[in-house]
């Protein structure tokens, strides 16, 4: 079972509705449920393995009560709304230690999937987005302690 440290004050449904309104996006139900329980934080265990590659979650982005420069809203605005190189239809929700993002797909063909955005490969579509898991619950359940 995943536990989180360094979490921020809990969110309410009203907080989430306010974030959705400010960003002009409807957050998926399971992502909202997660944020009602864990507002950001560092997961333990924190590593996800896919095809012999390991992806380390440094921290989940905080909403509302987090650092203004690295929170959920600021990251979404900077990447999803203001950066034409960032893939459309994905919501960044966590970051690795190198500054790459774990993202939730809201694309119709892959809704709910968890992806990893490898910024070094933005010019290579086949490598830029890496499919990790079919769902947030599956992703969290698969986190492991060690490389």
Buried (B, 14 or more C-beta within 10 A) or exposed (E): EBEBEEBBEEBEEEBBEBBEEEBEBEBBEEBBBBBBEBBBBBBEBBBBBEEEEEBBBBBBBBBBBBEEEBBBBBBBBBBBEEEEEBBEBBBBBBBBEEEBBBBBBBEEEBEBBBBBBBBEBBEEEEEBBBEBBEBBBEBBEBBEEEE
